[in-house]
């Protein structure tokens, strides 16, 4: 049994917090990615997108996660994750999981402003609401029934904003040595190591990917990410292992961008309809 609702793990595996918000150690290839990538437009602005993933648990599709980056106004964006269980898993986890990060994109970096996590009516005692007060350098809010009032270090990200920052940094060739991820009541550091490359067959077509391993000192869980440079280093596959065994994996199903809704980035033959299935 997972310590939190199964569906709540979907965004963690999707970008990172599977992307799990770590820093990446090691050099990125000097080759320049194509312009108009998923996370960053030519000129440095963030480009809105929506990506849907399927969660596989022991060979069964247990749920879906949809990540959406939307422009609000000026330099403000909202990044959301909406996740829900599928089929028999809805019996145990009937409510969708919703996460939202309001962030500012300034001076080439992502700065989180607020973060919300809604775990559904049956798990309301696990909801999280955080405000990043950069003027006073404090993180304030609630994590379940715990009051949060913690010091805020420069460069800290929330569980969603870190995903956008990571993709943007990789596209720009600015690879940080570390990220601090503030999750619930405290900030922790995550480290990534480049392991190699692999070409994957996906619903979006054949994609060249770079593989990273993520782990946190003192923990026995290992996360691996397959990032596609041609899509702005968007993760197209991820898996979490514990003691050498795969606990669950994520696979991209669909990608949409406002300027190219009908492009080949959207999966064909109904493969992008996963989230609407029972």
Secondary structure, DSSP 8 states (H G I E B T S, - for coil): --SS-GGGGHHHHHSSTTTTT-EEES---SS---SS-SSB-TTS-B--EEEEEEEEETTEEEEEEEEEEEEEETTEEEEEEEEEE-TTHHHH--S-EEEEEEEEEETTEEEEEEEEEE--GGGGGG-EEEEEETTTTEEEEEETTEEEEEE--TT-EETTHHHHHHHHHHHHT---S-EEEEETTEEEEEEEEEEEEEEEEETTEEEEEEEEEEE-TT--EEEEEEEEGGGTSEEEEEEEEETTEEEEEEEEEEEE-GGGTTSTTS--TTGGGGGG--
